[in-house]
Amino acid sequence: MALTFNPKIFQDIDEKYAAWKKKLSKVFAKKPERLKKFSTVSDKEIADIYTPADLKEQDFAADIAFPGDYPFTRGVQPSMYRGRLWTMRMFAGLGTAEDTNRRFHLLVREGQTGLSTAFDMPTLMGYDTDSPKARGECGKCGVAIDTLKDMEDLFAGLPIDQITTSMTINPPAAVIWAMYIAMAENRGIERKILGGTIQNDMLKEFVAQKTFMCPPEPSVRIVTDTVEFGTKEVPRWNTISISGYHIREAGSTAVQELAFTLADGIAYTEKALERGLHVDAFAPRFSFFFNSHLDFFEEVAKFRAARRMWGRIMKERFRAKDPRSLWMRFHTQTAGCSLTAQQPYNNVVRTALQGLAAVMGGTQSLHTNSLDEVLAIPTEEAATIALRTQQIIAEESGVANTIDPLGGSYFVEALTDQMEEEAFEIIQKIDDMGGMLAAIERNYPQQEIADAAYHYQRQIDDREKTVVGVNKYAIDAEDIPVEVLEIDEALESVQIEKTNRVKENRDGAEINRCLEKVGEACSGTENVMEHLITAVKTGATLQELCDVFRDVFGSYRDPGIY
């Protein structure tokens, strides 16, 4: 069912476009300074105007359809936000577990509808706070979690059987998830009713965020263990949040973010199938995580293209039958890399526009960055403003009243098509290399992202791209002061003491037996998850378990790409 049937319409459009172009030339003859290149943030050139002629090859039923219908360009739910608003899931993590627990309770009181956990750097890398490698980092960029006791304190008083929890962690994801499951079970909550997401996306770590523990192949093996375990034991849990966010934060273009993210999803799917799982058993619990950057329409088109591409990949490449296997459900975070230390209150406006783009693109879940995140962990006031930004979009703007209001826009539909085509070309290159793991070994995505980041920075330096308050509309006076949250250095000794108390009060022989079981599972083919849950219940620490991974699989060092 083509969008337009009468060929004469396109002839009329061509004639009228030629006449309009002449008028445009006369305008620019008087204003030659406006004859610059117009392009997106990703430097994708934008035409003067878009018409039905840009969509003449598009088939409505096959390419656009209705919300809730394949290929899900317009959304995975028929009612979208009329039926249910997106989950407002503000990222939070600071200091000790008790500190973050207080922030969680604040955000829930203020109307947040999902929990999202940020961990400090030692935790992200699989080290306890008392490790020499962790000194000076306790609680600085998130919460410190060393033991099950920390996990219990982190979620104390929160209804985890009624609210979903997201945890942004990767190399030690299996251990952190084991702690969460153990914490719930100790509270009498069955694992089968737990809902939430653990990021657990190691492939993007090797190309973007760069928190490492083990080499790529065994890292993906551990991820596959979690997929298998979740499919059988924790059916409401999203065992991977396949993340384009950090790919974009590292400097990729929108198309690269789209292509590399979906290529990662393909790799995880293939590994789960090799494990013997049926695609419709695990694929419905895959989720995604995208960046919402500065270019409003480019981001909307990216989200629409992502849904359509994943639906087609799952249906045509993996022969999935369950409609939920074809759904791309994704969380979005506004672009941290777009925030500026200069004139930081400008970040409120940036975040509002990026949040609006995510909503217009059909996100299921959203985190809006705080104005001070470029400087430090957000203050309570800044985090509340960021949450209020979402609430104003939801309750006051009217954009949630209409289902997919940008569907049918000549520009948006044409840009969606273009992004899909270019992203599939990149995925084909990756397939030709032997898949994403092989592409990572050849440094292909790393080099592409580095080149894109360099190109964009050059455009800013040369003022081809404007960053308000930085390379245009800068002020000579000292920047507007902003209150910054400071983490007390004394927290480190408090956390170390807490961890030591756990170690002193546990059965050392039982700990050693548990660690040996984890090592045996890693050395063989047995799923490691149940052993991790048993180990953390007996008092094993994050680092002790991650050290087993490092001992069995080895440690990874980044080769460095410039």
C-alpha positions as CSV (number, residue, x, y, z in Angstrom):
1,M,0.0,0.0,0.0
2,A,2.0,2.9,-1.3
3,L,1.6,6.3,0.4
4,T,0.7,8.0,-2.9
5,F,-0.8,6.3,-5.9
6,N,-1.0,8.8,-8.7
7,P,2.3,9.3,-10.6
8,K,1.1,12.7,-11.9
9,I,1.4,14.0,-8.3
10,F,5.1,13.5,-8.4
11,Q,5.4,15.3,-11.7
12,D,3.5,18.2,-10.3
13,I,5.8,18.2,-7.2
14,D,8.9,18.2,-9.4
15,E,7.6,21.2,-11.4
16,K,6.6,23.2,-8.4
17,Y,9.8,22.3,-6.6
18,A,11.8,23.7,-9.5
19,A,9.8,26.9,-9.3
20,W,10.2,27.2,-5.6
21,K,14.0,26.5,-5.9
22,K,14.3,29.6,-8.1
23,K,12.6,31.7,-5.5
24,L,14.9,30.3,-2.9
25,S,18.0,31.2,-5.0
26,K,16.8,34.8,-5.2
27,V,16.6,35.0,-1.4
28,F,20.0,33.5,-0.9
29,A,21.5,35.9,-3.5
30,K,20.6,38.7,-1.1
31,K,21.8,36.7,2.0
32,P,24.9,34.8,0.9
33,E,25.9,34.2,4.5
34,R,23.0,31.8,4.8
35,L,24.3,29.6,2.0
36,K,26.1,27.3,4.5
37,K,25.8,23.6,4.9
38,F,22.9,22.6,7.0
39,S,23.5,19.2,8.7
40,T,22.5,17.3,11.8
41,V,24.8,16.9,14.9
42,S,26.1,13.7,13.2
43,D,26.9,15.9,10.1
44,K,24.1,14.3,8.0
45,E,23.3,16.9,5.3
46,I,19.7,18.2,5.4
47,A,17.8,19.1,2.2
48,D,16.1,22.4,1.8
49,I,12.7,20.9,2.1
50,Y,11.0,17.4,2.0
51,T,7.9,16.4,0.0
52,P,5.9,13.3,-0.8
53,A,8.5,12.6,-3.5
54,D,11.0,11.7,-0.8
55,L,8.6,8.9,0.3
56,K,7.5,7.6,-3.0
57,E,9.3,4.3,-2.5
58,Q,7.8,3.8,0.9
59,D,5.1,1.3,1.5
60,F,2.8,2.3,4.4
61,A,1.9,-1.2,5.6
62,A,5.4,-2.6,5.3
63,D,7.4,0.4,6.5
64,I,5.2,2.5,8.8
65,A,1.9,0.8,9.7
66,F,0.1,1.5,13.0
67,P,1.4,1.6,16.5
68,G,1.7,-1.9,17.9
69,D,1.8,-3.4,14.4
70,Y,4.9,-4.8,12.7
71,P,7.4,-3.4,11.9
72,F,6.7,-1.2,15.0
73,T,8.1,2.0,13.4
74,R,5.4,3.9,15.3
75,G,5.7,2.1,18.6
76,V,5.4,-1.3,20.2
77,Q,2.2,-0.5,22.0
78,P,-1.1,0.3,20.2
79,S,-2.0,3.0,22.7
80,M,1.5,4.3,23.5
81,Y,1.3,7.1,26.1
82,R,-2.5,7.2,26.1
83,G,-2.4,3.8,27.7
84,R,0.6,4.4,30.0
85,L,3.2,7.0,30.3
86,W,6.9,6.1,30.0
87,T,8.7,5.0,33.2
88,M,10.4,8.0,34.8
89,R,13.6,6.3,35.9
90,M,16.1,8.8,37.3
91,F,19.7,7.5,37.6
92,A,21.0,7.8,41.1
93,G,24.0,6.6,43.1
94,L,26.3,8.4,45.5
95,G,28.5,7.6,48.5
96,T,27.4,4.6,50.6
97,A,24.3,2.4,50.1
98,E,22.5,4.3,52.9
99,D,23.2,7.6,51.0
100,T,21.8,6.3,47.8
101,N,18.8,4.7,49.6
102,R,17.9,8.2,50.9
103,R,18.1,9.6,47.3
104,F,15.9,6.7,46.0
105,H,13.2,7.5,48.7
106,L,13.3,11.2,47.7
107,L,12.8,10.5,44.0
108,V,10.0,8.0,44.7
109,R,8.3,10.6,46.9
110,E,8.6,13.2,44.1
111,G,6.9,10.9,41.6
112,Q,9.6,8.7,40.1
113,T,8.2,5.5,38.8
114,G,11.3,3.3,38.5
115,L,14.6,2.9,40.3
116,S,17.9,3.3,38.4
117,T,21.3,2.6,40.1
118,A,24.7,4.1,39.4
119,F,27.7,2.4,40.9
120,D,31.1,3.9,41.8
121,M,34.2,3.1,39.7
122,P,35.6,0.3,41.9
123,T,32.3,-1.5,41.9
124,L,32.1,-1.0,38.1
125,M,35.5,-2.6,37.8
126,G,34.9,-5.5,40.2
127,Y,36.9,-4.2,43.2
128,D,36.0,-3.9,46.8
129,T,36.5,-0.5,48.5
130,D,39.5,-1.8,50.5
131,S,41.4,-2.7,47.3
132,P,44.5,-0.5,46.7
133,K,43.1,0.0,43.2
134,A,40.0,1.6,44.7
135,R,41.5,4.2,47.0
136,G,40.0,7.7,46.7
137,E,37.1,6.6,44.5
138,C,34.5,5.4,47.1
139,G,31.1,6.7,46.2
140,K,32.5,9.4,43.8
141,C,30.5,8.5,40.7
142,G,27.9,6.2,42.2
143,V,27.2,3.9,45.1
144,A,29.8,1.5,46.6
145,I,28.6,-2.1,46.7
146,D,31.0,-4.6,48.2
147,T,28.7,-7.2,49.9
148,L,25.2,-8.4,50.1
149,K,24.8,-6.2,53.2
150,D,25.4,-3.2,51.0
151,M,22.7,-4.4,48.6
152,E,20.3,-4.8,51.5
153,D,20.9,-1.3,52.7
154,L,20.6,0.1,49.2
155,F,17.0,-1.1,48.8
156,A,15.8,-0.9,52.4
157,G,12.2,0.1,52.7
158,L,11.6,0.2,48.9
159,P,8.9,-2.1,47.4
160,I,11.1,-4.0,45.0
161,D,8.2,-6.5,44.4
162,Q,6.1,-3.6,43.1
163,I,8.7,-1.3,41.4
164,T,11.2,-2.2,38.7
165,T,15.0,-1.7,39.3
166,S,17.6,-0.9,36.7
167,M,21.3,-1.4,37.5
168,T,23.9,0.1,35.2
169,I,26.9,-2.2,35.6
170,N,28.7,-4.5,33.2
171,P,31.8,-6.6,34.0
172,P,30.5,-7.6,37.5
173,A,26.9,-7.6,36.4
174,A,26.3,-11.3,37.2
175,V,27.6,-10.8,40.7
176,I,25.6,-7.6,41.4
177,W,22.5,-9.3,40.0
178,A,23.2,-12.3,42.3
179,M,23.3,-9.9,45.2
180,Y,20.0,-8.4,44.2
181,I,18.3,-11.8,43.9
182,A,19.7,-12.9,47.2
183,M,18.6,-9.6,48.9
184,A,15.1,-10.2,47.6
185,E,15.0,-13.8,48.7
186,N,16.2,-12.9,52.1
187,R,13.2,-10.5,52.3
188,G,10.8,-13.4,51.3
189,I,10.3,-12.2,47.7
190,E,10.5,-14.9,45.1
191,R,12.9,-14.4,42.2
192,K,10.2,-15.2,39.7
193,I,8.3,-12.0,40.5
194,L,11.3,-9.6,40.4
195,G,11.2,-7.1,37.6
196,G,14.0,-4.9,36.3
197,T,17.0,-4.6,34.1
198,I,20.7,-5.2,34.5
199,Q,22.8,-3.5,31.8
200,N,25.2,-6.4,31.4
201,D,26.3,-5.4,27.9
202,M,30.0,-6.2,27.7
203,L,30.4,-5.7,23.9
204,K,29.8,-2.0,24.1
205,E,32.4,-1.8,26.9
206,F,35.1,-2.9,24.5
207,V,34.2,-0.2,22.0
208,A,33.0,2.7,24.2
209,Q,32.7,2.9,28.0
210,K,35.9,0.9,28.7
211,T,35.2,-0.7,32.0
212,F,37.0,-4.0,31.6
213,M,37.5,-7.2,33.6
214,C,37.9,-10.2,31.3
215,P,38.6,-10.6,27.5
216,P,35.6,-10.4,25.1
217,E,34.9,-14.1,24.5
218,P,34.6,-15.2,28.2
219,S,32.8,-11.9,29.0
220,V,30.1,-12.8,26.6
221,R,30.0,-16.3,28.0
222,I,29.1,-14.9,31.4
223,V,26.5,-12.6,29.8
224,T,25.0,-15.7,28.1
225,D,24.9,-17.5,31.5
226,T,22.7,-14.6,32.8
227,V,20.4,-14.8,29.8
228,E,19.9,-18.5,30.3
229,F,19.4,-18.2,34.0
230,G,17.0,-15.3,33.7
231,T,15.0,-17.1,31.0
232,K,14.4,-20.1,33.3
233,E,14.5,-18.5,36.8
234,V,13.7,-14.8,36.7
235,P,11.3,-14.5,33.7
236,R,10.3,-10.8,34.4
237,W,13.9,-9.6,34.3
238,N,15.6,-8.0,31.4
239,T,19.0,-9.7,31.5
240,I,20.7,-7.4,29.1
241,S,20.2,-3.7,28.3
242,I,21.9,-3.5,24.9
243,S,23.4,-0.1,25.1
244,G,24.0,2.5,22.5
245,Y,24.1,5.2,25.1
246,H,27.8,4.9,25.8
247,I,28.7,4.4,22.2
248,R,27.2,7.8,21.5
249,E,28.8,9.3,24.6
250,A,32.2,8.1,23.2
251,G,31.6,10.2,20.1
252,S,29.8,8.1,17.6
253,T,27.3,9.5,15.1
254,A,23.6,8.6,15.4
255,V,23.8,6.0,12.6
256,Q,26.9,4.4,14.3
257,E,25.1,4.3,17.6
258,L,22.2,2.5,15.9
259,A,24.3,0.1,13.9
260,F,26.7,-0.9,16.6
261,T,24.0,-1.4,19.2
262,L,21.9,-3.7,16.9
263,A,25.1,-5.6,15.9
264,D,25.7,-6.2,19.6
265,G,22.1,-7.4,19.9
266,I,22.7,-9.8,17.0
267,A,25.8,-11.2,18.7
268,Y,24.0,-11.8,22.0
269,T,21.1,-13.5,20.2
270,E,23.5,-15.8,18.3
271,K,25.3,-16.8,21.6
272,A,22.0,-17.6,23.3
273,L,21.0,-19.7,20.3
274,E,24.3,-21.6,20.5
275,R,23.5,-22.3,24.1
276,G,20.4,-24.1,23.0
277,L,17.8,-21.6,24.0
278,H,14.9,-20.9,21.6
279,V,14.7,-17.4,20.3
280,D,11.2,-16.8,21.6
281,A,12.2,-17.9,25.1
282,F,14.7,-15.1,25.6
283,A,14.3,-12.4,23.0
284,P,11.2,-10.9,24.7
285,R,13.4,-10.0,27.7
286,F,16.1,-8.2,25.7
287,S,15.9,-4.4,26.2
288,F,17.9,-1.5,24.8
289,F,19.3,1.7,26.0
290,F,19.8,4.8,23.7
291,N,21.2,8.3,23.9
292,S,19.0,11.3,23.1
293,H,21.4,13.8,21.7
294,L,21.0,17.4,20.6
295,D,19.5,17.1,17.1
296,F,15.8,16.7,17.7
297,F,14.7,15.2,14.5
298,E,17.7,13.0,14.0
299,E,17.1,11.4,17.4
300,V,13.4,10.9,16.7
301,A,14.3,9.2,13.3
302,K,16.9,7.1,15.1
303,F,14.4,5.7,17.6
304,R,11.9,4.9,14.8
305,A,14.5,3.3,12.7
306,A,15.8,1.2,15.6
307,R,12.4,-0.3,16.3
308,R,11.8,-1.2,12.7
309,M,15.3,-2.6,12.2
310,W,15.1,-4.8,15.3
311,G,11.7,-6.1,14.3
312,R,13.0,-7.0,10.9
313,I,16.2,-8.6,12.3
314,M,14.3,-10.8,14.7
315,K,11.6,-11.8,12.2
316,E,13.7,-12.3,9.0
317,R,17.2,-13.2,10.4
318,F,16.2,-15.2,13.5
319,R,12.7,-16.4,12.5
320,A,11.2,-15.3,15.8
321,K,7.4,-16.0,16.0
322,D,6.4,-14.4,19.3
323,P,5.4,-10.8,18.5
324,R,7.1,-9.7,21.8
325,S,10.4,-11.1,20.4
326,L,10.1,-8.5,17.7
327,W,9.6,-5.6,20.0
328,M,12.4,-3.2,20.7
329,R,11.7,-1.9,24.2
330,F,14.2,0.8,25.2
331,H,15.2,3.2,27.9
332,T,16.6,6.6,27.0
333,Q,19.0,8.9,28.7
334,T,19.6,12.5,27.6
335,A,23.1,13.2,26.4
336,G,25.6,13.7,29.2
337,C,28.3,14.5,26.7
338,S,26.2,17.5,25.5
339,L,26.2,19.2,28.9
340,T,28.5,22.1,29.5
341,A,30.3,23.4,32.6
342,Q,30.0,26.9,31.1
343,Q,26.6,28.5,31.8
344,P,25.3,25.2,33.3
345,Y,21.7,26.4,33.5
346,N,21.6,26.1,29.7
347,N,21.7,22.3,30.5
348,V,18.1,22.5,31.7
349,V,17.0,23.6,28.2
350,R,19.2,21.0,26.5
351,T,17.8,18.2,28.7
352,A,14.2,19.3,28.1
353,L,14.6,19.2,24.3
354,Q,16.4,15.9,24.4
355,G,13.8,14.4,26.7
356,L,11.1,15.6,24.4
357,A,12.8,14.0,21.4
358,A,12.9,10.7,23.3
359,V,9.2,10.9,24.0
360,M,8.3,11.9,20.4
361,G,10.5,8.9,19.4
362,G,8.4,6.5,21.6
363,T,10.7,5.6,24.5
364,Q,9.4,3.3,27.2
365,S,11.6,4.7,30.0
366,L,13.5,8.0,30.4
367,H,16.3,9.5,32.5
368,T,16.8,13.3,32.2
369,N,20.2,14.6,33.2
370,S,20.6,17.2,35.9
371,L,22.1,20.6,35.1
372,D,25.1,19.9,37.3
373,E,26.1,16.4,36.1
374,V,29.0,17.8,34.1
375,L,30.4,19.0,37.4
376,A,29.6,16.3,40.0
377,I,26.9,13.9,41.2
378,P,23.6,15.9,41.1
379,T,22.3,17.7,44.1
380,E,18.8,16.8,45.3
381,E,17.6,20.1,43.9
382,A,19.1,19.5,40.5
383,A,17.8,15.9,40.3
384,T,14.3,17.1,41.2
385,I,14.4,19.7,38.5
386,A,15.4,17.0,36.0
387,L,12.5,14.8,37.2
388,R,10.1,17.8,36.9
389,T,11.3,18.2,33.3
390,Q,9.9,14.8,32.5
391,Q,6.7,15.5,34.4
392,I,6.1,18.8,32.6
393,I,6.6,17.0,29.2
394,A,4.1,14.4,30.3
395,E,1.5,16.5,32.0
396,E,1.6,19.9,30.4
397,S,3.1,19.8,26.9
398,G,0.3,17.7,25.3
399,V,2.7,15.5,23.4
400,A,1.4,12.4,25.1
401,N,-2.2,13.0,23.9
402,T,-1.6,11.9,20.3
403,I,-0.2,8.5,19.4
404,D,3.0,9.1,17.3
405,P,2.3,12.7,16.3
406,L,5.3,12.8,13.9
407,G,4.3,9.8,11.9
408,G,3.9,10.8,8.2
409,S,6.2,13.8,8.4
410,Y,8.0,13.9,5.1
411,F,11.3,14.9,6.8
412,V,11.1,12.4,9.7
413,E,10.0,9.5,7.5
414,A,12.7,10.2,4.9
415,L,15.4,10.5,7.6
416,T,14.2,7.3,9.3
417,D,14.5,5.5,6.0
418,Q,18.0,6.9,5.4
419,M,19.3,6.0,8.8
420,E,18.0,2.5,8.5
421,E,19.7,2.0,5.2
422,E,23.0,3.4,6.4
423,A,22.9,1.4,9.6
424,F,22.2,-1.9,7.8
425,E,25.2,-1.2,5.6
426,I,27.4,-1.0,8.7
427,I,25.9,-4.2,10.1
428,Q,26.6,-5.9,6.8
429,K,30.3,-4.8,7.1
430,I,30.4,-6.3,10.6
431,D,28.8,-9.6,9.3
432,D,31.4,-9.8,6.6
433,M,34.1,-9.5,9.3
434,G,32.6,-12.5,11.1
435,G,30.3,-10.7,13.6
436,M,30.7,-8.2,16.4
437,L,33.3,-10.0,18.4
438,A,35.5,-10.3,15.3
439,A,34.9,-6.7,14.5
440,I,36.0,-5.7,18.0
441,E,39.2,-7.7,17.7
442,R,39.9,-5.8,14.5
443,N,39.2,-2.5,16.2
444,Y,36.6,-1.6,13.6
445,P,33.9,0.0,15.8
446,Q,36.5,1.6,18.0
447,Q,38.2,3.3,15.1
448,E,35.0,4.5,13.6
449,I,33.8,6.0,16.8
450,A,37.2,7.7,17.4
451,D,37.1,9.2,13.9
452,A,33.6,10.5,14.4
453,A,34.4,12.1,17.7
454,Y,37.4,13.8,16.3
455,H,35.4,15.1,13.3
456,Y,32.7,16.6,15.6
457,Q,35.2,18.2,17.9
458,R,37.0,19.8,14.9
459,Q,33.6,21.2,13.8
460,I,33.1,22.7,17.2
461,D,36.6,24.1,17.3
462,D,36.1,25.6,13.8
463,R,32.7,26.9,14.8
464,E,30.9,24.9,12.1
465,K,28.7,23.6,14.9
466,T,27.5,25.8,17.7
467,V,27.6,25.0,21.4
468,V,25.9,27.9,23.2
469,G,28.0,29.4,25.9
470,V,31.1,27.7,24.7
471,N,32.0,28.7,21.1
472,K,29.1,31.2,20.8
473,Y,27.4,33.5,23.2
474,A,30.1,33.0,25.7
475,I,30.4,35.4,28.6
476,D,33.6,37.0,29.8
477,A,32.5,37.2,33.4
478,E,33.1,34.2,35.8
479,D,30.5,31.5,35.2
480,I,27.3,31.5,37.2
481,P,28.0,29.6,40.4
482,V,26.3,26.3,40.9
483,E,26.0,24.4,44.1
484,V,28.0,21.2,43.8
485,L,27.5,18.0,45.8
486,E,30.8,16.9,47.5
487,I,31.3,13.3,48.7
488,D,32.9,13.1,52.1
489,E,36.4,11.5,51.9
490,A,35.7,9.9,55.3
491,L,33.1,7.6,53.6
492,E,35.8,5.4,52.3
493,S,37.0,4.4,55.8
494,V,33.3,3.9,56.9
495,Q,32.7,1.6,53.9
496,I,35.9,-0.4,54.4
497,E,35.0,-0.9,58.1
498,K,31.6,-2.1,57.1
499,T,33.0,-4.6,54.6
500,N,35.6,-5.9,57.1
501,R,32.8,-6.5,59.6
502,V,31.1,-8.8,57.0
503,K,34.4,-10.6,56.5
504,E,34.9,-11.1,60.2
505,N,31.5,-12.6,60.8
506,R,31.4,-15.2,58.1
507,D,32.5,-18.9,57.7
508,G,35.8,-18.8,56.0
509,A,35.8,-22.4,55.0
510,E,32.3,-22.1,53.5
511,I,33.4,-19.0,51.6
512,N,36.3,-21.0,50.1
513,R,34.0,-23.8,49.1
514,C,31.7,-21.4,47.3
515,L,34.5,-19.6,45.5
516,E,35.8,-23.0,44.3
517,K,32.4,-23.9,43.0
518,V,32.3,-20.6,41.1
519,G,35.7,-21.3,39.6
520,E,34.7,-24.9,38.6
521,A,31.6,-23.5,36.8
522,C,33.7,-20.9,35.0
523,S,36.3,-23.5,34.0
524,G,33.6,-25.8,32.6
525,T,30.3,-25.3,31.0
526,E,28.0,-25.1,34.0
527,N,25.9,-21.9,34.4
528,V,27.6,-19.8,37.1
529,M,24.6,-17.8,38.4
530,E,23.2,-20.2,41.1
531,H,26.8,-20.5,42.5
532,L,27.1,-16.7,42.6
533,I,23.8,-16.4,44.5
534,T,24.9,-19.0,47.1
535,A,28.3,-17.4,47.4
536,V,27.0,-13.9,48.1
537,K,24.5,-15.3,50.7
538,T,27.5,-16.8,52.6
539,G,29.3,-13.4,52.6
540,A,31.5,-13.5,49.5
541,T,32.4,-10.0,48.4
542,L,32.2,-8.5,44.9
543,Q,36.0,-8.5,44.4
544,E,36.4,-12.1,45.6
545,L,34.0,-13.4,43.0
546,C,35.4,-11.1,40.3
547,D,38.9,-12.3,41.1
548,V,37.7,-15.8,40.4
549,F,36.6,-14.6,36.9
550,R,40.0,-12.9,36.4
551,D,41.9,-16.0,37.6
552,V,40.0,-18.3,35.2
553,F,39.5,-16.1,32.2
554,G,42.4,-13.7,32.5
555,S,42.3,-9.9,32.5
556,Y,41.8,-7.6,29.5
557,R,43.9,-4.6,28.6
558,D,42.6,-2.1,26.0
559,P,44.9,-1.9,23.0
560,G,44.2,1.8,22.6
561,I,42.7,3.4,19.4
562,Y,43.3,7.0,18.3
